[in-house]
Amino acid sequence: MALFQYKRPRQFEYKPRFYDPKKEQLEQLKAKYGENQGEDYSRKINFRKVFEQQKAEKIKSPISSSKIILYACIVVILIYVIIIVLEKF
C-alpha cells in the first residue's frame, strides 16, 4: 500500500496503415508459385566482391609485350640521360 497512487500515463498505440500494391502483388505471386529455393537474388551489389573479381582478372592477364618494350626503352633513355648529366660534372 502506497500513500499516494500515481496515474499511469496513457499508452500511445498507433498502428500505421500503408498500402503498397507492388508488395501485395509480390506476396500473391509468392503464394501462387512458391518462394524461390535456388539462389538468393538480392538487389544489393556487393562492391567488394566486384572489385576483387576485377583485381583477380587484372592479375591473371599477362603484361603485353609492347608494354614491356616501352618500359625498357624508357629505362634505357633515363639511364642514358643520367650518365650524360654525371659526365658533365
Secondary structure, DSSP 8 states (H G I E B T S, - for coil): --SS----------------HHHHHHHHHHHHH----S----S---HHHHHHHHHHHHHHS---HHHHHHHHHHHHHHHHHHHHHHHH-
